[in-house]
Amino acid sequence: YLKTLNKNGQLFYQLEHPKFHAEISQFGGQLISFKDESGVEWIWLSSSAKLDGSAPIRGGAPICWPWFGPAQDNSLPQHGYARRLPWQLLDCEGDDERVRIRFSCQLDQAPIDLSNLSLIIEYVLGDDITINLHTENLTEKTLNLSQAIHTYFNISDIYQCKLIGFEQINYEDKLASKSGVHKHPLSISYPVDRVYLDAIEKIEICTDESHFVVSGSGYDSVVLWNPWKEGAEAMGDFDNDGFAHMICVEMANTQGLQVGSHDSHTLTQQIKRI
Ligand code: TA6
């Protein structure tokens, strides 16, 4: 199933399976495409994304680790280093139902000391997508970790997208610096950047063309983001009209996860299309 492609010095792993076609970049260990057997693309990738390793890839399912959002020290990059580092292919095995492929982040190439930590991502791809992000803390100290699987979902039209599952969950609105809660399914027609402060068992992203059901485990919050028109135009690697064809729904640990010495944690996101 596995083919390795070298595009301007960057490695991309292509999986061609009867049930799906997928692509994962070595840079960031990032899923950047998943087409199911009916040819529908589940993952949004900006057509102006940098694919040469010079910046995190805009789109796909970037890994935010070992922190989510801005760092305390603003000389450090937003969302940490995992999406800025090369990842090593560990193994790939499959059958008629699915392929399981794993990568290990090359933390020794980070400009900060991440030694005695291990970060492994496992993609289990078939009729649906499972992403398992596994952190091992081999140090003698407790690791304070925030992280997210920052998935960009590909949708036909944001104006007819309905988001179900966020009702009655308190959220922090990062744009308006206030909290909120809503009673009804959500439709988006403005910039949104919210952290929903609880694990939401089942999230549905509904448009005429696709109905995604998103779940997971090991998370304490769900981040919802769409930069909208002005936000997209302000980012050089975000197609100007891209905001109308994507929504980010991210399983995250933003509420103070601690991984004890010689302990581990797995963050999982699962995506089905019904
Ligand atoms: O998705 C939530 C968020 O933290 C937003 O605030 C926005 O910054 C987005 O991530 C994208 O961040 P990036 O560093 O990839 O431009």
Residues whose N, C-alpha, C, O or C-beta is under 5 A from the ligand:
A	BS01	TA6	G69 Q78 D193 V223 W225
